[in-house]
Amino acid sequence: MLSKRIIPCLDVKEGRTVKGIHFEDLQDVGDAVELGQHYARTGADELVYLDISATREGRNTFTQLVSRIADGINIPFTVGGGISTIDDAARLLDAGADKVSINSAAIAHPELIDQIATRYGSQFVVVAVDARHEPLADGVDESQAHWTVCTHGGTQPTQRELFEWTHEAQERGAGEILFTSMNHDGTRKGYPCTTFARLASHLRIPIIASGGAGSAADIAHVLGEGRADAALAASIFHYGEITIPQLKEELRKQGICVRK
Protein backbone atom coordinates (compact mmCIF):
# COMPACT_ATOMS: atom_id res chain seq x y z
CA MET A 1 0.00 0.00 0.00
CA LEU A 2 1.37 3.41 -0.96
CA SER A 3 1.80 5.81 1.93
CA LYS A 4 -0.41 8.87 2.00
CA ARG A 5 1.42 12.21 2.02
CA ILE A 6 1.07 15.18 4.36
CA ILE A 7 1.97 18.47 2.70
CA PRO A 8 2.17 21.81 4.53
CA CYS A 9 1.45 24.80 2.29
CA LEU A 10 3.36 28.05 2.74
CA ASP A 11 2.10 31.29 1.14
CA VAL A 12 5.09 33.53 0.49
CA LYS A 13 5.25 37.30 0.11
CA GLU A 14 8.69 38.81 -0.49
CA GLY A 15 10.48 35.93 1.18
CA ARG A 16 8.28 35.61 4.27
CA THR A 17 5.57 33.07 5.04
CA VAL A 18 2.21 34.78 5.53
CA LYS A 19 -1.32 33.66 6.28
CA GLY A 20 -4.61 35.40 5.72
CA ILE A 21 -8.03 34.94 4.17
CA HIS A 22 -8.08 35.23 0.39
CA PHE A 23 -4.65 36.91 0.59
CA GLU A 24 -6.04 39.76 2.76
CA ASP A 25 -5.21 40.72 6.37
CA LEU A 26 -1.91 38.92 5.96
CA GLN A 27 0.00 37.98 9.09
CA ASP A 28 3.68 37.08 9.11
CA VAL A 29 4.10 33.53 10.40
CA GLY A 30 7.83 33.06 9.89
CA ASP A 31 10.83 32.79 7.62
CA ALA A 32 9.92 30.61 4.64
CA VAL A 33 13.11 28.56 4.69
CA GLU A 34 13.21 28.08 8.46
CA LEU A 35 9.55 27.10 8.62
CA GLY A 36 10.05 24.65 5.76
CA GLN A 37 13.03 23.14 7.55
CA HIS A 38 10.94 22.75 10.70
CA TYR A 39 8.21 20.92 8.81
CA ALA A 40 10.78 18.72 7.08
CA ARG A 41 12.35 17.79 10.43
CA THR A 42 8.99 16.96 11.99
CA GLY A 43 7.73 14.61 9.30
CA ALA A 44 6.29 16.54 6.35
CA ASP A 45 6.48 14.43 3.21
CA GLU A 46 6.56 17.38 0.83
CA LEU A 47 6.07 21.14 0.89
CA VAL A 48 4.20 23.57 -1.35
CA TYR A 49 5.31 27.19 -1.62
CA LEU A 50 2.95 29.66 -3.29
CA ASP A 51 4.27 33.04 -4.40
CA ILE A 52 1.60 35.67 -3.73
CA SER A 53 3.85 38.64 -4.60
CA ALA A 54 2.41 40.20 -7.73
CA THR A 55 5.34 42.36 -8.81
CA ARG A 56 8.32 41.38 -10.95
CA GLU A 57 10.51 42.30 -7.99
CA GLY A 58 8.54 39.78 -5.95
CA ARG A 59 9.14 37.13 -8.61
CA ASN A 60 12.89 37.74 -8.45
CA THR A 61 12.80 37.49 -4.68
CA PHE A 62 10.85 34.23 -4.97
CA THR A 63 13.36 32.74 -7.41
CA GLN A 64 16.18 33.52 -4.99
CA LEU A 65 14.12 32.01 -2.19
CA VAL A 66 13.61 28.79 -4.18
CA SER A 67 17.38 28.41 -4.39
CA ARG A 68 17.66 28.87 -0.61
CA ILE A 69 14.89 26.33 -0.01
CA ALA A 70 16.56 23.79 -2.29
CA ASP A 71 19.81 24.20 -0.34
CA GLY A 72 18.10 24.03 3.04
CA ILE A 73 15.63 21.14 2.97
CA ASN A 74 15.83 17.46 2.07
CA ILE A 75 12.25 16.72 1.01
CA PRO A 76 10.52 17.47 -2.31
CA PHE A 77 8.87 20.84 -2.72
CA THR A 78 6.48 22.33 -5.25
CA VAL A 79 6.28 26.01 -6.17
CA GLY A 80 3.40 27.92 -7.71
CA GLY A 81 1.98 31.37 -8.22
CA GLY A 82 2.40 33.53 -11.30
CA ILE A 83 3.65 30.74 -13.55
CA SER A 84 2.19 31.54 -16.96
CA THR A 85 4.90 30.52 -19.43
CA ILE A 86 7.41 27.73 -19.95
CA ASP A 87 10.13 30.25 -19.08
CA ASP A 88 8.49 30.95 -15.70
CA ALA A 89 8.44 27.22 -14.97
CA ALA A 90 12.01 26.75 -16.19
CA ARG A 91 13.28 29.58 -13.97
CA LEU A 92 11.88 27.94 -10.83
CA LEU A 93 12.73 24.34 -11.72
CA ASP A 94 16.26 25.37 -12.64
CA ALA A 95 16.51 27.16 -9.28
CA GLY A 96 15.91 23.84 -7.54
CA ALA A 97 12.16 23.28 -7.21
CA ASP A 98 11.06 19.66 -7.61
CA LYS A 99 7.69 20.51 -9.18
CA VAL A 100 5.70 23.49 -10.40
CA SER A 101 2.00 24.09 -9.82
CA ILE A 102 -0.06 25.85 -12.50
CA ASN A 103 -3.70 26.87 -12.27
CA SER A 104 -5.30 29.80 -14.11
CA ALA A 105 -2.60 29.82 -16.79
CA ALA A 106 -3.31 26.17 -17.56
CA ILE A 107 -6.97 26.99 -18.19
CA ALA A 108 -6.06 29.92 -20.44
CA HIS A 109 -3.31 28.03 -22.26
CA PRO A 110 -3.69 24.25 -21.78
CA GLU A 111 -0.67 23.66 -24.02
CA LEU A 112 1.47 24.95 -21.14
CA ILE A 113 0.94 21.56 -19.47
CA ASP A 114 2.26 19.79 -22.56
CA GLN A 115 5.24 22.13 -22.80
CA ILE A 116 6.42 21.65 -19.22
CA ALA A 117 5.79 17.90 -19.29
CA THR A 118 7.66 17.54 -22.59
CA ARG A 119 10.67 19.51 -21.40
CA TYR A 120 10.92 18.21 -17.83
CA GLY A 121 8.58 15.21 -17.47
CA SER A 122 5.08 14.75 -16.08
CA GLN A 123 6.44 14.23 -12.58
CA PHE A 124 7.34 17.94 -12.52
CA VAL A 125 3.82 19.21 -13.32
CA VAL A 126 1.06 19.73 -10.75
CA VAL A 127 -2.19 21.16 -12.13
CA ALA A 128 -4.11 22.96 -9.41
CA VAL A 129 -7.88 23.10 -9.90
CA ASP A 130 -10.32 25.33 -8.00
CA ALA A 131 -13.98 24.39 -8.54
CA ARG A 132 -17.37 25.07 -7.02
CA HIS A 133 -20.91 23.77 -7.34
CA GLU A 134 -24.25 25.56 -7.02
CA PRO A 135 -26.21 25.03 -3.78
CA LEU A 136 -27.78 21.58 -3.81
CA ALA A 137 -31.52 21.09 -3.52
CA ASP A 138 -32.86 19.15 -0.55
CA GLY A 139 -32.30 15.45 -1.01
CA VAL A 140 -29.68 15.88 -3.75
CA ASP A 141 -26.41 14.14 -2.94
CA GLU A 142 -23.10 15.90 -3.48
CA SER A 143 -22.10 13.15 -5.90
CA GLN A 144 -24.65 14.56 -8.35
CA ALA A 145 -23.27 18.12 -8.23
CA HIS A 146 -22.00 19.88 -11.34
CA TRP A 147 -18.58 21.32 -10.54
CA THR A 148 -17.53 24.47 -12.41
CA VAL A 149 -13.80 25.17 -12.62
CA CYS A 150 -12.85 28.70 -11.54
CA THR A 151 -9.74 30.84 -12.00
CA HIS A 152 -8.13 33.80 -10.22
CA GLY A 153 -8.30 32.32 -6.77
CA GLY A 154 -11.66 30.69 -7.36
CA THR A 155 -13.40 33.98 -8.13
CA GLN A 156 -14.01 33.69 -11.88
CA PRO A 157 -16.10 30.79 -13.23
CA THR A 158 -15.11 29.23 -16.56
CA GLN A 159 -16.80 26.95 -19.07
CA ARG A 160 -14.71 24.00 -17.88
CA GLU A 161 -16.16 21.19 -15.73
CA LEU A 162 -14.09 19.49 -13.01
CA PHE A 163 -14.01 15.93 -14.33
CA GLU A 164 -13.63 16.91 -17.96
CA TRP A 165 -10.82 19.39 -17.23
CA THR A 166 -8.83 17.15 -14.89
CA HIS A 167 -8.98 14.34 -17.44
CA GLU A 168 -7.66 16.68 -20.15
CA ALA A 169 -4.90 17.89 -17.82
CA GLN A 170 -3.91 14.28 -17.17
CA GLU A 171 -3.83 13.46 -20.89
CA ARG A 172 -1.74 16.55 -21.60
CA GLY A 173 0.91 15.39 -19.14
CA ALA A 174 0.00 16.53 -15.62
CA GLY A 175 1.62 14.32 -13.02
CA GLU A 176 -0.74 15.27 -10.18
CA ILE A 177 -3.99 17.15 -9.60
CA LEU A 178 -4.34 19.50 -6.63
CA PHE A 179 -8.09 19.99 -6.18
CA THR A 180 -9.68 22.63 -3.96
CA SER A 181 -13.44 22.82 -3.45
CA MET A 182 -14.31 26.51 -3.18
CA ASN A 183 -17.51 25.48 -1.37
CA HIS A 184 -15.44 23.98 1.42
CA ASP A 185 -12.29 26.11 1.42
CA GLY A 186 -11.91 28.05 4.66
CA THR A 187 -14.90 26.42 6.32
CA ARG A 188 -12.74 24.01 8.36
CA LYS A 189 -15.66 21.56 8.11
CA GLY A 190 -14.00 18.89 6.01
CA TYR A 191 -13.70 17.95 2.36
CA PRO A 192 -16.24 16.82 -0.27
CA CYS A 193 -15.10 13.22 0.07
CA THR A 194 -17.69 11.77 -2.31
CA THR A 195 -16.32 14.02 -5.05
CA PHE A 196 -12.71 13.16 -4.24
CA ALA A 197 -13.52 9.44 -4.42
CA ARG A 198 -15.23 9.94 -7.77
CA LEU A 199 -12.23 11.90 -9.02
CA ALA A 200 -9.90 9.11 -7.91
CA SER A 201 -11.96 6.63 -9.95
CA HIS A 202 -11.85 9.00 -12.91
CA LEU A 203 -8.07 9.56 -12.99
CA ARG A 204 -4.94 7.43 -12.91
CA ILE A 205 -2.65 10.14 -11.48
CA PRO A 206 -2.38 11.15 -7.81
CA ILE A 207 -4.80 13.66 -6.27
CA ILE A 208 -3.89 16.18 -3.57
CA ALA A 209 -6.78 17.37 -1.38
CA SER A 210 -6.76 21.05 -0.40
CA GLY A 211 -9.12 23.30 1.55
CA GLY A 212 -11.54 22.45 4.33
CA ALA A 213 -9.26 20.77 6.86
CA GLY A 214 -10.24 21.62 10.40
CA SER A 215 -9.10 18.50 12.22
CA ALA A 216 -7.18 15.24 11.93
CA ALA A 217 -10.51 13.50 11.39
CA ASP A 218 -11.18 15.62 8.29
CA ILE A 219 -7.82 14.65 6.82
CA ALA A 220 -8.33 10.99 7.70
CA HIS A 221 -11.71 11.09 5.96
CA VAL A 222 -10.38 12.49 2.68
CA LEU A 223 -7.36 10.17 2.64
CA GLY A 224 -9.55 7.18 3.46
CA GLU A 225 -13.08 7.37 2.06
CA GLY A 226 -12.09 10.21 -0.26
CA ARG A 227 -9.20 8.18 -1.70
CA ALA A 228 -6.95 11.23 -2.01
CA ASP A 229 -3.25 10.46 -2.23
CA ALA A 230 -2.16 13.48 -0.18
CA ALA A 231 -3.58 16.22 2.03
CA LEU A 232 -2.39 19.81 1.90
CA ALA A 233 -2.97 22.16 4.84
CA ALA A 234 -1.69 25.47 6.19
CA SER A 235 -3.37 27.10 9.19
CA ILE A 236 -3.64 24.00 11.35
CA PHE A 237 0.15 23.62 11.11
CA HIS A 238 1.21 27.29 11.13
CA TYR A 239 -0.78 28.07 14.28
CA GLY A 240 0.20 24.89 16.11
CA GLU A 241 -3.29 23.44 16.28
CA ILE A 242 -1.80 20.05 15.51
CA THR A 243 1.75 18.96 14.77
CA ILE A 244 2.64 16.69 11.89
CA PRO A 245 3.72 13.86 14.24
CA GLN A 246 0.40 14.14 16.11
CA LEU A 247 -1.53 14.12 12.85
CA LYS A 248 0.32 11.08 11.52
CA GLU A 249 -0.19 9.20 14.77
CA GLU A 250 -3.93 9.89 14.60
CA LEU A 251 -4.03 8.79 10.96
CA ARG A 252 -2.28 5.51 11.84
CA LYS A 253 -4.85 4.86 14.56
CA GLN A 254 -7.53 5.19 11.88
CA GLY A 255 -5.80 2.73 9.57
CA ILE A 256 -4.28 5.29 7.19
CA CYS A 257 -0.83 4.32 5.94
CA VAL A 258 1.60 7.24 6.38
CA ARG A 259 5.37 7.55 6.54
CA LYS A 260 7.11 8.11 9.86
Secondary structure as a PSIPRED ss2 file (coil, helix, strand):
# PSIPRED VFORMAT (PSIPRED V4.0)

   1 M C   1.000  0.000  0.000
   2 L C   1.000  0.000  0.000
   3 S C   1.000  0.000  0.000
   4 K E   0.000  0.000  1.000
   5 R E   0.000  0.000  1.000
   6 I E   0.000  0.000  1.000
   7 I E   0.000  0.000  1.000
   8 P E   0.000  0.000  1.000
   9 C E   0.000  0.000  1.000
  10 L E   0.000  0.000  1.000
  11 D E   0.000  0.000  1.000
  12 V E   0.000  0.000  1.000
  13 K E   0.000  0.000  1.000
  14 E C   1.000  0.000  0.000
  15 G C   1.000  0.000  0.000
  16 R E   0.000  0.000  1.000
  17 T E   0.000  0.000  1.000
  18 V E   0.000  0.000  1.000
  19 K E   0.000  0.000  1.000
  20 G E   0.000  0.000  1.000
  21 I E   0.000  0.000  1.000
  22 H C   1.000  0.000  0.000
  23 F C   1.000  0.000  0.000
  24 E E   0.000  0.000  1.000
  25 D E   0.000  0.000  1.000
  26 L E   0.000  0.000  1.000
  27 Q E   0.000  0.000  1.000
  28 D E   0.000  0.000  1.000
  29 V E   0.000  0.000  1.000
  30 G E   0.000  0.000  1.000
  31 D E   0.000  0.000  1.000
  32 A H   0.000  1.000  0.000
  33 V H   0.000  1.000  0.000
  34 E H   0.000  1.000  0.000
  35 L H   0.000  1.000  0.000
  36 G H   0.000  1.000  0.000
  37 Q H   0.000  1.000  0.000
  38 H H   0.000  1.000  0.000
  39 Y H   0.000  1.000  0.000
  40 A H   0.000  1.000  0.000
  41 R H   0.000  1.000  0.000
  42 T C   1.000  0.000  0.000
  43 G C   1.000  0.000  0.000
  44 A C   1.000  0.000  0.000
  45 D C   1.000  0.000  0.000
  46 E C   1.000  0.000  0.000
  47 L E   0.000  0.000  1.000
  48 V E   0.000  0.000  1.000
  49 Y E   0.000  0.000  1.000
  50 L E   0.000  0.000  1.000
  51 D E   0.000  0.000  1.000
  52 I C   1.000  0.000  0.000
  53 S C   1.000  0.000  0.000
  54 A C   1.000  0.000  0.000
  55 T C   1.000  0.000  0.000
  56 R H   0.000  1.000  0.000
  57 E H   0.000  1.000  0.000
  58 G H   0.000  1.000  0.000
  59 R H   0.000  1.000  0.000
  60 N H   0.000  1.000  0.000
  61 T H   0.000  1.000  0.000
  62 F H   0.000  1.000  0.000
  63 T H   0.000  1.000  0.000
  64 Q H   0.000  1.000  0.000
  65 L H   0.000  1.000  0.000
  66 V H   0.000  1.000  0.000
  67 S H   0.000  1.000  0.000
  68 R H   0.000  1.000  0.000
  69 I H   0.000  1.000  0.000
  70 A H   0.000  1.000  0.000
  71 D H   0.000  1.000  0.000
  72 G H   0.000  1.000  0.000
  73 I C   1.000  0.000  0.000
  74 N C   1.000  0.000  0.000
  75 I C   1.000  0.000  0.000
  76 P C   1.000  0.000  0.000
  77 F E   0.000  0.000  1.000
  78 T E   0.000  0.000  1.000
  79 V E   0.000  0.000  1.000
  80 G E   0.000  0.000  1.000
  81 G C   1.000  0.000  0.000
  82 G C   1.000  0.000  0.000
  83 I C   1.000  0.000  0.000
  84 S C   1.000  0.000  0.000
  85 T C   1.000  0.000  0.000
  86 I H   0.000  1.000  0.000
  87 D H   0.000  1.000  0.000
  88 D H   0.000  1.000  0.000
  89 A H   0.000  1.000  0.000
  90 A H   0.000  1.000  0.000
  91 R H   0.000  1.000  0.000
  92 L H   0.000  1.000  0.000
  93 L H   0.000  1.000  0.000
  94 D H   0.000  1.000  0.000
  95 A C   1.000  0.000  0.000
  96 G C   1.000  0.000  0.000
  97 A C   1.000  0.000  0.000
  98 D C   1.000  0.000  0.000
  99 K E   0.000  0.000  1.000
 100 V E   0.000  0.000  1.000
 101 S E   0.000  0.000  1.000
 102 I E   0.000  0.000  1.000
 103 N C   1.000  0.000  0.000
 104 S H   0.000  1.000  0.000
 105 A H   0.000  1.000  0.000
 106 A H   0.000  1.000  0.000
 107 I H   0.000  1.000  0.000
 108 A H   0.000  1.000  0.000
 109 H C   1.000  0.000  0.000
 110 P C   1.000  0.000  0.000
 111 E H   0.000  1.000  0.000
 112 L H   0.000  1.000  0.000
 113 I H   0.000  1.000  0.000
 114 D H   0.000  1.000  0.000
 115 Q H   0.000  1.000  0.000
 116 I H   0.000  1.000  0.000
 117 A H   0.000  1.000  0.000
 118 T H   0.000  1.000  0.000
 119 R H   0.000  1.000  0.000
 120 Y H   0.000  1.000  0.000
 121 G C   1.000  0.000  0.000
 122 S H   0.000  1.000  0.000
 123 Q H   0.000  1.000  0.000
 124 F H   0.000  1.000  0.000
 125 V E   0.000  0.000  1.000
 126 V E   0.000  0.000  1.000
 127 V E   0.000  0.000  1.000
 128 A E   0.000  0.000  1.000
 129 V E   0.000  0.000  1.000
 130 D E   0.000  0.000  1.000
 131 A E   0.000  0.000  1.000
 132 R E   0.000  0.000  1.000
 133 H E   0.000  0.000  1.000
 134 E C   1.000  0.000  0.000
 135 P C   1.000  0.000  0.000
 136 L C   1.000  0.000  0.000
 137 A C   1.000  0.000  0.000
 138 D C   1.000  0.000  0.000
 139 G C   1.000  0.000  0.000
 140 V C   1.000  0.000  0.000
 141 D C   1.000  0.000  0.000
 142 E H   0.000  1.000  0.000
 143 S H   0.000  1.000  0.000
 144 Q H   0.000  1.000  0.000
 145 A C   1.000  0.000  0.000
 146 H C   1.000  0.000  0.000
 147 W E   0.000  0.000  1.000
 148 T E   0.000  0.000  1.000
 149 V E   0.000  0.000  1.000
 150 C E   0.000  0.000  1.000
 151 T E   0.000  0.000  1.000
 152 H C   1.000  0.000  0.000
 153 G C   1.000  0.000  0.000
 154 G C   1.000  0.000  0.000
 155 T C   1.000  0.000  0.000
 156 Q E   0.000  0.000  1.000
 157 P E   0.000  0.000  1.000
 158 T E   0.000  0.000  1.000
 159 Q E   0.000  0.000  1.000
 160 R E   0.000  0.000  1.000
 161 E E   0.000  0.000  1.000
 162 L H   0.000  1.000  0.000
 163 F H   0.000  1.000  0.000
 164 E H   0.000  1.000  0.000
 165 W H   0.000  1.000  0.000
 166 T H   0.000  1.000  0.000
 167 H H   0.000  1.000  0.000
 168 E H   0.000  1.000  0.000
 169 A H   0.000  1.000  0.000
 170 Q H   0.000  1.000  0.000
 171 E H   0.000  1.000  0.000
 172 R H   0.000  1.000  0.000
 173 G C   1.000  0.000  0.000
 174 A C   1.000  0.000  0.000
 175 G C   1.000  0.000  0.000
 176 E E   0.000  0.000  1.000
 177 I E   0.000  0.000  1.000
 178 L E   0.000  0.000  1.000
 179 F E   0.000  0.000  1.000
 180 T E   0.000  0.000  1.000
 181 S E   0.000  0.000  1.000
 182 M C   1.000  0.000  0.000
 183 N C   1.000  0.000  0.000
 184 H C   1.000  0.000  0.000
 185 D C   1.000  0.000  0.000
 186 G C   1.000  0.000  0.000
 187 T C   1.000  0.000  0.000
 188 R C   1.000  0.000  0.000
 189 K C   1.000  0.000  0.000
 190 G C   1.000  0.000  0.000
 191 Y C   1.000  0.000  0.000
 192 P C   1.000  0.000  0.000
 193 C H   0.000  1.000  0.000
 194 T H   0.000  1.000  0.000
 195 T H   0.000  1.000  0.000
 196 F H   0.000  1.000  0.000
 197 A H   0.000  1.000  0.000
 198 R H   0.000  1.000  0.000
 199 L H   0.000  1.000  0.000
 200 A H   0.000  1.000  0.000
 201 S H   0.000  1.000  0.000
 202 H H   0.000  1.000  0.000
 203 L C   1.000  0.000  0.000
 204 R C   1.000  0.000  0.000
 205 I C   1.000  0.000  0.000
 206 P C   1.000  0.000  0.000
 207 I E   0.000  0.000  1.000
 208 I E   0.000  0.000  1.000
 209 A E   0.000  0.000  1.000
 210 S E   0.000  0.000  1.000
 211 G C   1.000  0.000  0.000
 212 G C   1.000  0.000  0.000
 213 A C   1.000  0.000  0.000
 214 G C   1.000  0.000  0.000
 215 S C   1.000  0.000  0.000
 216 A H   0.000  1.000  0.000
 217 A H   0.000  1.000  0.000
 218 D H   0.000  1.000  0.000
 219 I H   0.000  1.000  0.000
 220 A H   0.000  1.000  0.000
 221 H H   0.000  1.000  0.000
 222 V H   0.000  1.000  0.000
 223 L H   0.000  1.000  0.000
 224 G H   0.000  1.000  0.000
 225 E C   1.000  0.000  0.000
 226 G C   1.000  0.000  0.000
 227 R C   1.000  0.000  0.000
 228 A C   1.000  0.000  0.000
 229 D C   1.000  0.000  0.000
 230 A E   0.000  0.000  1.000
 231 A E   0.000  0.000  1.000
 232 L E   0.000  0.000  1.000
 233 A E   0.000  0.000  1.000
 234 A C   1.000  0.000  0.000
 235 S H   0.000  1.000  0.000
 236 I H   0.000  1.000  0.000
 237 F H   0.000  1.000  0.000
 238 H H   0.000  1.000  0.000
 239 Y C   1.000  0.000  0.000
 240 G C   1.000  0.000  0.000
 241 E C   1.000  0.000  0.000
 242 I C   1.000  0.000  0.000
 243 T C   1.000  0.000  0.000
 244 I H   0.000  1.000  0.000
 245 P H   0.000  1.000  0.000
 246 Q H   0.000  1.000  0.000
 247 L H   0.000  1.000  0.000
 248 K H   0.000  1.000  0.000
 249 E H   0.000  1.000  0.000
 250 E H   0.000  1.000  0.000
 251 L H   0.000  1.000  0.000
 252 R H   0.000  1.000  0.000
 253 K H   0.000  1.000  0.000
 254 Q C   1.000  0.000  0.000
 255 G C   1.000  0.000  0.000
 256 I C   1.000  0.000  0.000
 257 C C   1.000  0.000  0.000
 258 V E   0.000  0.000  1.000
 259 R C   1.000  0.000  0.000
 260 K C   1.000  0.000  0.000
